[in-house]
């Protein structure tokens, strides 16, 4: 089975504060859809200080 990991760096995930509610709802909808079709495995945040660039 093909597996994918989707990640974004801190810069890609910065939005104007007034857009945050819409962004959060869009993200929740993606998770709901993935769970509904049985492809969701897990979701979690990682602290950037854990990585060396």
C-alpha positions as CSV (number, residue, x, y, z in Angstrom):
1,X,0.0,0.0,0.0
2,X,1.3,3.5,-0.9
3,X,1.7,5.8,2.1
4,X,2.2,9.5,2.2
5,X,3.5,12.0,4.7
6,X,2.3,15.6,4.4
7,X,4.2,18.3,6.2
8,X,4.7,22.0,6.1
9,X,7.4,24.2,7.6
10,X,6.6,27.1,9.9
11,X,6.7,29.7,7.1
12,X,4.2,27.8,4.9
13,X,1.7,27.7,7.8
14,X,1.6,31.4,8.7
15,X,-1.7,33.1,7.9
16,X,-3.2,36.5,8.9
17,X,-5.0,36.2,12.2
18,X,-8.4,36.9,10.7
19,X,-8.0,33.9,8.3
20,X,-7.2,31.4,11.1
21,X,-10.8,30.3,11.8
22,X,-11.3,29.5,8.1
23,X,-7.9,27.7,7.8
24,X,-8.7,25.7,10.9
25,X,-12.1,24.6,9.6
26,X,-10.6,23.7,6.2
27,X,-8.0,21.5,8.0
28,X,-10.7,19.8,10.2
29,X,-12.7,19.1,7.0
30,X,-9.7,17.4,5.4
31,X,-9.2,15.2,8.5
32,X,-12.9,14.3,8.6
33,X,-12.9,13.3,5.0
34,X,-9.7,11.2,5.4
35,X,-11.3,9.4,8.4
36,X,-14.5,8.9,6.6
37,X,-12.8,7.0,3.8
38,X,-10.5,5.1,6.1
39,X,-7.1,6.6,5.1
40,X,-6.4,8.6,8.2
41,X,-3.5,7.3,10.3
42,X,-2.6,10.1,12.7
43,X,-1.9,13.8,13.1
44,X,0.5,15.6,15.3
45,X,2.7,18.6,15.4
46,X,6.4,18.5,15.8
47,X,8.6,21.2,17.4
48,X,11.1,22.7,14.9
49,X,13.8,22.6,17.6
50,X,13.9,18.8,17.2
51,X,15.4,19.1,13.7
52,X,18.8,20.2,12.5
53,X,18.6,22.0,9.1
